[in-house]
Amino acid sequence: MEKLANNSIKETKNPIQLFLKLLLLLLFTTQSFAQETSFEDGKKYILGGLTVTGLQSYNEQTVVTYTGLRVGQPITIPGDEISAVIKKLWSLELFSNVDMFYTKIEGDKIFLELNITERPTLSKVTVFGVKKRKVEDIINDTDLKKGKKITESLIANTKNYLQNKYKKQGYLNAKVTIATAADTTGTNTQSMVVNVKKGDKVKIRDIVFEGNEKLSDKRLAKSLKNTKKKKLYRFWKKSKYIEDDYKEDLSSLVDAYAERGYRDARILSDTFVKVNDKNIDLKITVEEGDKYYFGDINFVGNSVYTDRQLSQVLGIRKGATYNGVLLKERIADDSKPDGQDLTNLYQNNGYLFSSINPVEVSAVNDTINFEIRIIEGKETFLNHVTVTGNDKTNDHVVFRELRTRPGQRYSKDNIVRSIRELGQLGFFDAEQIVPDIINPDPNAGTVDINYSLVEAGSSQIELQGGFGGGGFIGTLGLSFSNFSLKNIFNGEAYKPVPMGDGQTMALRLQASRTFRVYSLNFSEPWLGGKKPVRFNLSLSRTQQFATSFDDRGRIDRDPDRGFSITGISTGLAKRVQWPDDYFTISHSLSYQLYQFDDFNNGLFNFGNGSSNSLSYTLGISRSSQGPNRIFPLSGSNFEVTAKFTPPYSLFRGKDFKQIREDIDEATDRLFEIGPNSTSPSEQIEFVELSDELERLEEERFKLLEFYKIKFKGDWYTQLVGKLVLRTNAELGFLGSYNNDIGDVPFERFFVGGDGLGNFTLDGRDIIQLRGYENSSLTPFSTNPITGNQERDGGTIYNKFSLELRYPLTLKPSASIYALSFLEAGNAFNNFNEYNPFELKRSAGVGIRIFMPAFGLLGIDFGYGFDSDATPGAVGPNGWETHFIIGQQF
């Protein structure tokens, strides 16, 4: 058997194999000389046959086919064909050795043998030194999957990747070792063990600055946002050393000088000194240079805007301290898509292809003169506007929210607004809405825009269970916020329900042994499909049953005694253009029928009969928060509503003054007798007066008349990064037209707790104020019939809160953010008792999780600094835990 030495030796990498091949070549040369057989360079043969040896897992015919060699083809030996085959096989990285031999020569035919050594296959990976939940991520990141061929480069790359990964996290002493061993469970397989020793995170013991005279060490240390030295009190910013963050902070340090006029400041050197395995010192040497000032700033090339207009936007005056960072931001603020800068000024008015460059034209002593050189370019118009990624949502639902239309003048502001509107729909992942500017044509002055969208879950299921209202409360709710009513009879559209037209359909059932609540809501945001006019229809039915306790102390329900509310409401809300197009004016009309059947538990003033409420609500709101409706970064939301009923007392023909006097007289007498009187005559009188009082109360509230004014405002301020401050203020007032009728027992304000209305029966508003029990800040009154202290709701309240929010993740599958809060508020019986500074205060922390299928979930831990409204309560209320389920954003 003869080896094709040239190619074999050339492709052999193992030094031992190379020595053996050279020895074999020497023997072969001696033998061939003795037999007087010569192997001429470049001789042509016909390939008589090709066999493959050394295979363990591959099919011989597959390898032969891959070589491209065919029996009967002419072949030159030695020649390029054999060299190309070997290189081709090596490139697969499937083999650790490739040799080509000839076995015999018959005339002009040559027979070859291809001997290969397969690389072992990875059978399993075991990772030590990391948490179990991190192992899968490591395997995926390094591609150490079963069936992977084990090569030297795979091992080296894996080792380097992991060591660099942990060094970036502050583990500068991280070491990774990788070992392989034969696995007898498979053919030519090996198992791999990855041992990670992260060691301790290397902390920064001290940061030393040298060469600084103009700026203090403290000021320079503050400019290093992500690189901090160890301090006992610092827990919000770690002191670990991360190289990428450190390099970025060095640029921030130079910017700190540039902001104060030292444009020539630079870092001469930066080093770190290893103190021990856990600590290092950083040493930064700077050269500050001289302080400079702005001189003349002239605009060149501008024709669309005057020098004065551009100067007003630039906002930099001659003689001001030189600030290179500010100048850059006023030219183009990359951190704010809607920033007030010169670039946005042009791009918001059609000049997409404009360019603006500040140029230092001269420096006299400490004064720098600038030219702002502007190339305005051609006015740009939109050619095509397209959307992609809306697999469920119909195109017309997306396009009607866009502020960009074909033929319009290009405006960056309109693109930013379109992103906000799409994010507010809730149908798409707000973090992944990308406007792609495509096919720009500076000569024609046209551009195309494509909005790339990622669908997010828009349907929710609400499942709740808890105790309240005298027993276990179960809730089932289904909400479809991208519903399609027109396809409700189209069987093929049920996936699982008809979707895509942006409508809202919500069904909710809440029940316990003592009450039931059913509701159906439908909303169409674009009634008629032409303008943003929202139509809303709501139906509801509430039943509350009378209860008592049996001999064992268990709650017993009486189905023949109870209270019910049947309600219907409809409304229209229109987005208007003045004062700006963030405003909405809404109108709604609602009717509620309250029915009592031998039901008097202190919530209301009578236990038999009915009340009717027909009301009109006018609302004015302005909503500009965004772009993500779950976690707004900026903007605000204001809402003022006024709810009115007709003043029935003007034309009912009733003497309500006399009715009120009779009620007061009966009430005083009932308090005088008391429900526990032992006198038979007083007991009879008490029952008669109770019946008379209920009759008078029903007469007074047969037709409810009231007005209700509410205000709520939320401001969102982005502080640093995605740290957001939410500021909230609320106020509500319930009034009456006729003092003789007084305030209605419905529609009142109940303050305190988690803000969730578990079983609101009477149109009440549940106001969140964490750190206190639910409704515990609501005033009490004494029921003259039962003698019990009852929370009957306040007629006026105010509340203020500050909430710091920080997102942990904003992925479509689950958005999570942490928060801390300060709150203060209170409720009062009437306006005469109202004191806006008599507030109940609280503070705490919490977390929110939004999952598309279940809505908003969360938990808060709040501490109440004051006593609640319970008679006799003193001292701070203390800690309360609040579970948040399905609350509004």
C-alpha positions in Angstrom: 0.0 0.0 0.0 1.4 3.4 -1.0 0.7 6.7 0.7 0.3 9.9 -1.3 3.0 11.5 0.8 2.9 15.1 -0.4 -0.8 15.7 0.5 -0.8 13.5 3.6 2.2 15.2 5.2 1.0 18.6 4.3 -2.3 18.1 6.0 -1.0 16.3 9.1 -0.9 18.6 12.2 -0.1 16.2 15.0 3.8 16.2 15.5 3.8 12.5 16.4 1.8 11.6 13.4 4.1 13.7 11.3 7.2 11.8 12.5 5.5 8.4 11.8 4.5 9.5 8.3 8.1 10.7 7.5 9.4 7.4 8.7 6.9 5.5 6.6 7.8 7.6 3.6 11.5 6.7 4.1 10.7 3.0 4.2 8.4 3.3 1.2 11.2 5.1 -0.8 13.7 2.4 0.0 11.2 -0.4 -0.9 10.1 1.1 -4.1 13.8 1.6 -5.1 14.5 -2.1 -4.5 11.5 -3.1 -6.6 12.5 -0.7 -9.3 9.0 0.8 -9.1 8.9 4.6 -9.6 6.0 7.0 -8.8 6.4 9.8 -11.4 5.4 13.4 -10.5 2.2 14.5 -12.1 1.4 11.2 -13.8 -2.2 10.8 -15.2 -4.3 7.8 -14.2 -7.8 6.5 -14.4 -9.5 6.2 -11.0 -10.2 2.5 -10.6 -11.7 2.6 -7.1 -12.0 4.6 -3.9 -12.6 3.1 -0.4 -13.0 4.9 2.9 -11.6 3.5 6.1 -11.7 4.6 9.7 -15.5 5.5 9.7 -17.5 5.1 12.9 -20.7 7.0 12.4 -20.8 8.1 8.8 -21.8 6.2 5.7 -19.0 5.3 3.3 -21.0 6.2 0.2 -21.9 9.6 1.7 -18.2 10.5 2.2 -17.3 9.2 -1.3 -20.0 11.3 -2.8 -18.9 14.4 -0.9 -15.3 14.1 -2.2 -16.6 14.5 -5.7 -14.3 11.7 -7.1 -15.9 9.2 -9.5 -14.6 5.9 -10.6 -13.4 6.1 -14.2 -12.5 9.8 -14.1 -9.0 10.9 -15.1 -6.8 11.9 -12.2 -3.3 13.3 -11.8 -1.2 12.0 -9.0 0.2 14.0 -7.2 -2.2 16.8 -8.3 -4.7 19.4 -7.3 -7.6 17.0 -7.2 -6.3 15.1 -4.2 -5.2 18.2 -2.4 -8.6 19.8 -2.9 -10.5 16.7 -1.6 -8.4 16.7 1.6 -8.8 20.5 2.2 -12.6 20.1 1.6 -12.8 17.3 4.2 -10.7 19.3 6.7 -13.0 22.3 6.3 -15.9 20.3 7.7 -14.2 20.2 11.1 -15.6 16.7 11.5 -12.3 14.8 11.3 -9.1 15.0 13.3 -7.0 13.4 10.6 -7.4 12.8 6.9 -5.0 10.6 4.8 -5.1 9.5 1.2 -3.3 6.3 0.1 -3.1 4.3 -3.2 -3.5 0.6 -2.7 -2.5 -0.7 -6.2 -1.8 0.3 -9.8 -3.1 -1.8 -12.7 -1.9 -0.4 -15.9 -3.2 3.1 -16.1 -5.7 2.5 -13.3 -5.1 3.6 -9.8 -7.0 2.5 -6.7 -7.2 4.9 -3.7 -8.0 4.6 0.0 -9.2 7.5 2.1 -8.4 7.0 5.8 -10.1 9.4 8.2 -10.3 9.8 12.0 -13.6 11.2 13.2 -13.8 13.8 15.8 -15.7 12.7 18.9 -19.3 13.8 19.3 -20.6 15.5 22.4 -23.0 13.3 24.4 -23.7 15.4 27.5 -22.4 18.5 29.3 -22.2 19.0 33.1 -21.6 22.5 34.4 -20.3 23.1 37.9 -20.0 26.3 39.8 -23.2 28.1 38.7 -26.8 27.9 39.7 -28.9 25.2 38.1 -31.2 27.7 36.5 -28.2 29.3 34.7 -26.9 26.0 33.2 -29.3 26.0 30.3 -28.4 29.6 29.4 -24.7 28.7 29.4 -25.3 25.7 27.1 -27.4 27.8 24.7 -24.9 30.7 24.6 -21.9 28.4 24.0 -23.8 26.0 21.7 -22.7 23.0 23.7 -25.5 20.9 22.4 -25.7 17.1 22.1 -24.3 15.9 18.8 -21.8 18.8 18.5 -18.4 17.8 17.3 -15.7 18.4 19.9 -12.8 20.5 18.5 -10.0 22.4 20.1 -11.5 25.6 18.9 -14.9 24.7 20.5 -13.2 24.2 23.9 -11.0 27.3 23.6 -13.9 29.5 22.5 -16.2 28.2 25.2 -13.5 28.8 27.9 -12.8 32.4 26.7 -16.5 33.2 26.3 -17.3 32.2 29.9 -14.3 33.9 31.5 -15.0 37.1 29.6 -18.7 36.9 30.5 -18.0 36.7 34.2 -15.3 39.3 34.1 -17.8 41.7 32.6 -20.0 41.0 35.6 -17.2 42.0 38.0 -15.5 38.6 38.5 -12.1 39.5 37.4 -10.5 36.3 38.8 -13.0 34.0 37.1 -11.4 30.7 35.9 -13.0 28.1 33.6 -11.6 24.6 33.0 -13.0 22.1 30.5 -12.4 18.4 30.5 -13.7 15.6 28.2 -13.9 11.9 28.7 -15.0 9.0 26.6 -18.6 8.0 26.9 -19.1 4.3 26.5 -22.9 4.7 26.0 -22.4 5.8 22.4 -20.1 5.3 19.4 -17.2 7.8 19.4 -18.9 10.0 21.9 -17.4 12.1 24.8 -18.9 13.8 27.8 -17.8 17.3 28.8 -17.4 18.8 32.2 -17.3 22.6 32.5 -16.0 23.8 35.9 -16.6 27.5 36.6 -14.8 29.2 39.5 -16.1 32.8 39.5 -14.4 33.7 42.7 -15.4 36.9 44.5 -16.5 40.0 42.7 -13.7 42.5 42.6 -14.7 45.7 44.3 -13.3 49.2 43.9 -11.7 50.1 47.2 -10.7 53.6 46.2 -10.6 56.0 43.2 -7.7 58.4 43.1 -7.7 61.4 40.8 -4.5 63.2 39.9 -3.9 66.5 38.0 -7.3 68.0 38.8 -7.4 71.5 40.2 -10.5 73.0 38.6 -12.9 70.2 39.5 -12.9 68.4 42.8 -12.4 64.7 43.4 -16.1 64.6 44.5 -17.3 66.2 41.3 -15.2 63.8 39.2 -16.3 60.8 41.2 -19.9 61.8 40.7 -19.4 61.9 36.9 -18.5 58.2 37.0 -22.1 57.0 36.9 -21.5 53.2 37.0 -18.1 53.1 38.7 -18.2 53.7 42.4 -15.9 52.9 45.3 -17.1 50.9 48.3 -19.1 52.7 50.9 -21.2 51.2 53.7 -24.3 53.3 52.9 -24.3 52.7 49.2 -26.7 49.9 48.3 -28.4 51.2 45.2 -25.1 51.4 43.1 -22.7 48.5 43.4 -19.0 49.1 43.6 -17.9 46.2 41.4 -15.4 46.8 38.6 -16.8 46.2 35.1 -14.5 47.2 32.3 -17.1 48.3 29.7 -18.9 50.5 32.3 -15.6 51.9 33.4 -14.6 52.9 29.8 -17.9 54.5 29.3 -17.5 56.4 32.5 -14.2 57.8 31.4 -15.9 59.5 28.5 -18.5 60.9 31.0 -15.6 62.3 33.0 -14.3 64.2 30.0 -17.9 65.4 29.3 -18.0 66.7 32.9 -15.1 69.0 32.0 -16.6 69.9 28.6 -19.8 71.0 30.4 -17.8 73.5 32.4 -15.8 75.1 29.7 -12.7 72.8 29.7 -12.9 71.6 26.1 -9.2 70.5 26.0 -9.5 68.3 29.1 -8.3 64.7 28.5 -7.3 61.6 30.4 -3.5 61.1 30.4 -3.6 57.7 32.0 -5.9 55.3 33.9 -4.7 52.2 35.7 -5.9 49.9 38.4 -3.8 48.5 41.2 -4.7 45.1 42.5 -4.9 45.3 46.3 -6.0 41.6 46.8 -8.2 39.1 45.1 -11.3 41.1 46.2 -10.3 44.7 45.8 -8.6 47.1 43.4 -7.7 50.8 43.4 -8.3 53.0 40.3 -5.9 55.8 39.5 -7.0 58.4 36.9 -4.7 61.2 35.8 -6.2 64.1 33.9 -5.0 67.2 32.1 -7.6 70.0 32.5 -6.5 72.7 30.2 -7.9 76.2 30.1 -11.5 77.3 30.5 -13.2 78.6 27.4 -16.3 80.7 26.5 -18.7 80.9 23.6 -18.0 83.8 21.2 -19.9 84.6 18.0 -22.2 81.9 16.7 -23.1 82.5 13.1 -25.5 80.4 10.9 -24.5 79.5 7.4 -26.7 78.0 4.7 -30.1 78.5 6.3 -33.0 79.8 4.2 -36.0 78.1 5.8 -35.4 79.7 9.2 -33.9 83.0 10.1 -30.8 83.4 12.3 -33.0 84.7 15.1 -35.3 81.6 15.0 -32.4 79.3 15.0 -30.7 81.2 17.8 -33.8 80.9 20.0 -33.8 77.1 19.6 -30.0 76.8 20.1 -30.4 78.8 23.3 -26.6 79.6 23.6 -25.5 83.2 24.1 -22.2 84.9 23.4 -20.1 85.0 26.6 -21.6 81.9 28.1 -19.2 79.3 29.5 -18.3 76.8 26.8 -20.3 73.6 27.1 -19.6 71.0 24.5 -22.2 68.6 25.7 -24.9 71.3 25.7 -23.9 72.4 22.2 -24.2 68.8 20.9 -27.6 68.3 22.5 -28.9 71.6 21.0 -27.7 70.5 17.6 -29.1 66.9 17.9 -30.2 65.4 21.2 -29.9 61.7 20.6 -31.4 60.8 24.0 -34.8 62.4 23.3 -36.6 61.6 20.0 -38.8 64.7 20.6 -36.0 66.9 21.9 -36.0 70.7 21.3 -33.0 70.9 19.0 -32.1 72.2 15.6 -32.1 68.8 13.9 -35.7 68.1 15.1 -36.7 71.6 14.1 -35.8 70.8 10.5 -36.9 67.2 10.5 -40.3 68.0 12.0 -41.0 70.3 9.1 -40.1 68.2 6.1 -36.3 68.4 5.9 -35.2 64.8 6.5 -32.0 65.2 4.4 -30.8 68.3 6.3 -27.5 68.2 8.1 -26.2 70.6 10.8 -22.6 70.8 11.9 -21.0 73.2 14.4 -17.5 74.2 13.3 -15.0 76.1 15.4 -13.8 78.9 13.1 -11.4 80.7 15.4 -10.3 80.9 19.0 -9.1 84.2 20.4 -7.6 83.8 23.8 -10.3 82.0 25.8 -13.2 82.7 23.4 -14.3 80.3 20.7 -16.2 81.5 17.6 -18.5 79.0 15.8 -20.3 78.6 12.5 -23.3 76.4 12.5 -23.2 75.1 8.9 -26.5 73.9 7.6 -27.3 71.9 4.5 -31.1 72.0 4.3 -31.6 69.6 1.4 -34.8 69.2 -0.5 -38.1 69.2 1.3 -39.2 65.6 1.8 -42.6 64.0 1.4 -43.8 60.5 2.3 -44.2 58.2 -0.6 -45.4 54.8 0.9 -46.4 54.1 4.5 -46.7 50.4 5.3 -47.0 48.2 8.4 -45.7 44.7 9.0 -46.1 42.2 11.8 -49.8 42.8 12.6 -50.8 39.2 12.0 -54.0 39.4 14.1 -54.9 43.1 14.0 -56.5 44.3 10.8 -54.6 47.0 8.8 -57.3 49.6 9.1 -57.0 49.5 13.0 -53.3 50.3 12.7 -53.5 52.9 9.9 -56.2 54.9 11.6 -53.8 55.5 14.5 -50.9 56.7 12.4 -50.1 60.4 12.1 -48.1 59.7 8.9 -49.9 59.5 5.5 -48.6 59.1 1.9 -48.1 62.5 0.4 -47.6 64.3 3.7 -44.6 66.3 4.5 -42.1 64.3 6.5 -42.2 65.0 10.2 -40.2 63.2 12.9 -42.7 64.4 15.5 -45.5 62.7 13.7 -43.5 59.4 13.7 -42.9 59.7 17.4 -46.6 60.4 18.0 -47.6 57.4 15.8 -45.4 55.1 17.9 -47.1 56.4 21.1 -50.6 55.8 19.6 -49.7 52.3 18.5 -48.3 51.5 21.9 -51.4 52.8 23.7 -53.6 50.4 21.8 -52.2 47.5 23.8 -52.2 45.2 20.8 -48.5 45.4 20.2 -45.3 45.3 22.2 -44.6 49.0 22.8 -40.9 48.3 23.2 -40.6 46.7 19.7 -42.4 49.3 17.6 -39.8 50.3 15.0 -40.3 52.9 12.3 -38.0 52.0 9.4 -37.1 54.8 7.0 -36.6 53.1 3.7 -35.9 54.1 0.1 -34.8 57.6 0.8 -34.3 59.6 -2.3 -32.7 63.0 -1.7 -33.0 64.0 -5.3 -36.7 63.4 -5.6 -37.4 64.4 -2.0 -39.3 61.3 -1.1 -39.0 58.5 1.6 -41.0 55.4 2.6 -41.8 54.4 6.2 -42.5 50.9 7.4 -43.8 50.3 10.9 -42.5 47.0 12.2 -44.8 45.6 14.8 -44.8 42.6 17.2 -48.2 41.4 18.3 -48.8 41.2 22.0 -51.6 39.3 23.8 -54.7 41.5 24.0 -57.1 39.1 25.7 -57.2 38.6 29.4 -58.7 36.1 31.8 -59.4 37.1 35.4 -59.6 34.4 38.0 -59.8 35.6 41.6 -60.5 34.0 44.9 -60.5 35.6 48.4 -62.5 36.3 51.5 -64.6 39.4 52.0 -68.2 40.6 52.4 -68.9 37.7 54.7 -67.4 34.7 52.9 -65.5 33.4 49.9 -65.6 35.6 46.8 -64.9 34.1 43.4 -64.4 36.1 40.2 -64.4 35.1 36.6 -63.7 37.7 34.0 -63.0 37.6 30.3 -61.8 40.7 28.4 -61.1 40.8 24.7 -59.5 44.1 23.8 -59.1 43.5 20.1 -62.5 42.1 19.4 -64.4 42.0 16.1 -68.1 42.2 16.4 -68.8 41.9 12.7 -67.3 38.4 12.6 -69.3 37.1 15.6 -71.3 34.8 13.3 -68.3 33.8 11.3 -67.2 30.4 12.6 -63.8 30.6 10.9 -63.0 33.8 12.8 -63.1 32.1 16.2 -59.4 31.8 17.3 -60.6 31.5 20.0 -62.9 34.5 19.5 -63.3 36.9 16.6 -60.3 39.4 16.8 -58.7 42.2 14.9 -61.1 45.2 14.8 -59.9 46.9 18.0 -63.2 46.7 19.8 -63.5 45.7 23.5 -65.8 43.0 24.8 -65.7 42.2 28.6 -67.7 39.7 30.6 -67.5 39.5 34.3 -69.1 37.4 37.0 -68.4 37.8 40.7 -70.2 35.8 43.4 -70.2 34.6 46.9 -72.8 33.1 49.2 -74.1 36.6 49.9 -73.9 38.5 46.6 -73.7 38.2 42.8 -72.5 40.7 40.2 -72.9 40.3 36.4 -71.6 42.8 33.9 -71.2 43.1 30.1 -69.3 45.9 28.5 -68.8 46.6 24.8 -66.7 49.4 23.3 -66.1 50.6 19.7 -63.2 53.1 19.6 -64.0 54.4 16.0 -67.8 54.5 15.7 -68.5 54.5 12.0 -64.8 53.9 11.2 -64.1 57.5 10.1 -63.3 59.5 13.2 -62.0 58.6 16.7 -65.4 58.6 18.4 -65.6 55.9 21.1 -69.0 54.2 21.7 -69.5 52.4 24.9 -72.4 50.2 26.2 -72.5 48.6 29.6 -75.1 46.3 31.3 -74.9 45.2 34.9 -76.9 43.4 37.5 -76.0 43.2 41.2 -77.7 41.2 44.0 -77.0 41.3 47.7 -78.7 38.9 50.0 -79.6 39.4 53.7 -77.5 37.3 56.1 -77.6 36.0 59.6 -75.6 33.6 61.8 -76.7 30.1 62.7 -76.1 28.4 66.0 -72.6 27.4 64.9 -71.7 31.0 64.0 -71.8 30.3 60.2 -73.3 32.8 57.8 -76.7 31.9 56.7 -78.2 33.5 53.5 -81.9 34.5 53.2 -82.7 34.5 49.5 -86.1 36.2 50.1 -84.5 39.3 51.6 -82.0 41.4 49.7 -81.0 44.3 47.6 -80.4 44.6 43.9 -79.1 47.1 41.3 -79.9 46.9 37.6 -78.0 49.3 35.5 -77.5 50.3 31.9 -75.2 53.0 30.5 -74.1 54.2 27.1 -71.6 56.9 26.1 -69.7 58.6 23.4 -66.2 60.1 23.6 -64.6 62.1 20.9 -61.0 63.1 20.5 -60.8 66.8 19.7 -58.2 69.0 18.1 -58.4 72.0 20.5 -56.5 73.0 22.7 -54.5 70.0 21.2 -55.3 66.6 19.9 -54.6 64.9 23.2 -57.9 66.1 24.6 -61.1 64.0 24.7 -64.6 65.0 25.5 -67.0 62.3 26.7 -70.7 62.1 27.3 -72.6 59.3 28.9 -76.1 58.5 30.0 -76.9 55.9 32.7 -79.8 54.5 34.6 -79.8 52.5 37.8 -82.7 50.9 39.6 -82.1 50.2 43.3 -84.6 47.7 44.8 -84.8 46.8 48.5 -86.8 43.8 49.9 -86.7 43.7 53.7 -83.0 44.6 53.6 -81.5 47.0 56.1 -77.8 46.4 57.0 -76.8 50.0 57.6 -75.5 50.7 54.1 -78.7 52.6 53.2 -81.4 54.6 55.0 -84.3 52.3 54.2 -84.8 48.6 53.7 -88.0 48.3 51.6 -88.9 50.0 48.3 -86.8 51.3 45.4 -84.8 54.3 44.2 -84.1 55.4 40.6 -81.1 57.2 39.3 -80.9 58.7 35.8 -77.7 60.7 35.3 -75.6 62.4 32.7 -71.8 62.5 32.9 -69.6 65.0 31.1 -65.9 64.3 31.0 -62.9 66.2 29.8 -59.6 64.4 29.7 -56.1 64.9 28.3 -53.9 61.8 27.9 -50.3 62.1 26.6 -48.5 59.5 28.7 -46.5 56.9 26.8 -45.2 55.4 24.8 -45.8 52.2 26.8 -49.3 52.1 28.4 -48.1 49.6 31.0 -45.0 51.6 32.0 -45.2 55.2 30.8 -41.9 57.1 30.7 -43.3 60.6 30.2 -46.4 62.6 29.6 -49.5 63.0 31.8 -53.1 62.1 32.2 -55.7 64.5 33.5 -59.4 63.8 33.8 -62.3 66.0 35.1 -65.8 64.5 35.2 -69.1 66.0 36.3 -72.1 63.7 36.9 -75.6 65.3 37.2 -79.1 64.1 37.7 -82.2 66.2 37.0 -83.3 68.4 40.0 -86.5 66.4 40.6 -87.4 68.3 43.8 -88.2 71.4 41.7 -91.2 69.7 40.1 -92.2 66.7 42.3 -94.5 68.8 44.4 -93.3 67.3 47.7 -92.7 69.3 50.9 -89.2 68.0 51.5 -88.6 70.4 54.4 -91.4 68.8 56.3 -90.2 65.3 55.3 -86.7 66.2 56.6 -88.2 67.5 59.9 -90.2 64.3 60.3 -87.0 62.3 59.6 -85.0 64.2 62.2 -87.8 63.9 64.8 -88.1 60.1 64.2 -84.3 59.7 64.2 -83.9 61.6 67.5 -86.7 59.5 69.1 -85.1 56.3 67.9 -81.8 57.2 69.4 -83.6 58.1 72.6 -85.4 54.8 72.9 -82.5 52.6 71.5 -82.9 49.2 69.9 -82.3 47.4 73.3 -85.1 49.0 75.3 -86.9 46.6 77.7 -90.1 48.6 77.8 -92.9 46.9 75.8 -94.4 50.2 74.8 -91.1 51.6 73.7 -90.4 48.4 71.8 -93.7 48.9 69.9 -92.9 52.6 69.4 -89.4 51.7 68.2 -90.8 49.3 65.5 -93.4 51.8 64.4 -90.9 54.7 64.2 -88.4 52.4 62.3 -91.1 51.7 59.7 -92.0 55.3 59.4 -88.4 56.4 59.1 -87.9 53.9 56.3 -91.0 55.2 54.5 -89.8 58.8 54.8 -86.3 57.9 53.6 -87.7 56.0 50.6 -89.9 59.0 49.8 -86.9 61.3 50.0 -84.7 59.2 47.8 -87.3 57.7 45.4 -85.7 59.8 42.6 -82.1 60.4 43.3 -80.8 63.9 42.7 -77.2 64.9 43.1 -74.1 66.2 41.3 -70.6 64.6 41.6 -67.4 66.3 40.6 -64.1 64.4 40.3 -60.6 65.3 39.3 -57.6 63.0 38.8 -54.2 63.9 37.5 -51.1 61.8 36.8 -47.7 63.1 35.8 -44.8 60.9 34.6 -41.3 62.3 34.8 -38.3 60.3 33.6 -35.5 60.9 36.1 -32.5 58.8 35.2 -32.6 56.1 32.5 -35.9 54.4 33.0 -36.4 55.5 36.6 -39.8 57.2 36.5 -41.6 59.4 39.0 -45.4 59.2 39.0 -47.1 62.2 40.7 -50.8 61.8 41.4 -53.5 64.2 42.7 -57.2 63.4 43.2 -60.2 65.2 44.4 -63.9 64.2 44.6 -67.1 66.0 45.8 -70.6 64.8 46.1 -73.3 67.5 46.4 -77.0 68.0 46.5 -79.3 70.6 44.9 -81.8 70.7 47.8 -80.5 71.0 51.4 -83.8 69.5 52.7 -83.2 66.3 50.7 -79.5 66.3 51.6 -76.7 64.0 50.3 -77.8 60.7 48.7 -76.7 57.5 50.4 -75.2 56.3 47.1 -72.3 57.3 44.9 -70.0 58.0 47.9 -66.2 57.9 48.4 -64.6 55.1 50.3 -60.9 55.7 51.0 -58.2 53.3 52.1 -56.7 50.0 51.1 -55.9 48.4 47.8 -58.4 50.4 45.7 -60.2 47.3 44.4 -64.0 47.3 44.5 -64.7 43.7 45.5 -68.4 44.1 45.6 -69.4 47.7 45.1 -73.1 47.9 45.3 -74.1 51.5 45.0 -72.0 53.4 42.5 -69.4 54.1 45.2 -65.8 55.1 44.3 -63.1 53.0 45.9 -60.0 55.1 46.5 -56.6 53.5 46.9 -54.5 54.6 49.9 -52.1 51.9 50.9 -50.9 51.3 54.4 -54.5 51.1 55.7 -57.3 48.5 55.6 -59.9 48.8 52.8 -62.2 51.7 53.3 -60.8 52.3 56.8 -60.3 56.0 56.2 -64.0 56.4 55.5 -66.2 58.3 58.1 -68.6 56.5 60.4 -72.1 57.2 61.4 -74.6 55.6 63.8 -77.6 53.8 62.3 -80.6 54.9 64.3 -82.4 51.6 63.8 -79.6 49.1 64.6 -77.5 51.4 66.8 -74.4 50.2 64.9 -71.5 52.2 63.8 -71.5 52.0 59.9 -69.1 53.3 57.3 -71.5 55.2 55.0 -68.9 56.8 52.8 -67.6 60.3 52.5 -69.0 63.1 50.3 -65.6 64.7 49.7 -62.0 63.4 49.6 -58.6 64.3 48.4 -55.5 62.3 47.8 -51.9 62.9 46.8 -49.1 60.3 46.0 -45.6 60.1 44.7 -44.4 56.8 43.2 -41.0 55.9 42.0 -41.0 53.1 39.4 -38.2 51.1 37.8 -38.7 48.3 35.2 -37.1 45.0 35.8 -38.2 43.7 32.4 -40.6 45.0 29.7 -40.8 41.8 27.6 -44.1 41.0 25.8 -44.5 37.8 27.9 -44.3 39.6 31.2 -43.7 43.3 32.1 -42.4 43.7 35.6 -41.5 46.8 37.5 -40.7 47.7 41.1 -42.0 50.7 43.0 -41.9 52.7 46.2 -44.5 55.2 47.2 -45.6 58.0 49.5 -49.3 58.7 49.8 -51.6 60.9 51.8 -55.4 61.4 51.7 -58.6 61.4 53.6 -62.4 61.4 53.3 -64.9 63.7 55.0 -68.6 63.7 55.8 -69.3 67.1 54.3 -67.7 70.2 53.0 -67.8 72.0 56.4 -65.6 69.3 57.9 -63.2 69.2 54.9 -59.6 70.1 55.6 -57.2 69.5 52.7 -54.3 69.3 55.2 -55.8 66.8 57.5 -54.3 63.8 55.7 -53.6 60.2 56.6 -50.0 59.4 55.5 -48.4 56.2 54.3 -45.2 54.8 52.6 -44.1 51.5 51.2 -42.8 49.4 48.4 -44.3 47.1 45.9 -44.0 45.2 42.6 -46.2 44.9 39.5 -46.4 42.2 37.0 -48.4 42.5 33.7 -49.0 39.3 31.8 -51.2 39.6 28.7 -53.4 36.7 29.6 -54.1 37.8 33.2 -53.7 41.6 33.3 -52.0 43.5 36.1 -50.9 41.7 39.2 -49.0 43.0 42.2 -48.3 43.2 45.8 -47.7 46.3 48.0 -46.3 46.6 51.6 -47.5 49.9 53.1 -47.0 51.5 56.5 -49.7 53.8 57.8 -48.3 56.6 59.9 -51.7 57.7 61.3 -54.7 56.0 62.9 -57.6 55.2 60.7 -61.2 56.4 61.1 -62.3 53.7 63.4 -63.8 55.3 66.6 -61.2 55.1 69.4 -58.3 54.2 67.1 -55.0 55.8 68.2 -51.4 55.6 67.1 -50.0 54.6 63.7 -51.9 51.9 61.8 -48.7 50.0 61.0 -47.9 47.6 58.2 -50.6 46.4 55.7 -50.2 44.0 52.8 -52.2 44.7 49.6 -52.7 42.3 46.7 -53.4 44.0 43.4 -55.4 42.1 40.8 -56.7 43.6 37.6 -56.2 47.2 38.7 -55.9 49.9 36.1 -52.4 51.1 35.1 
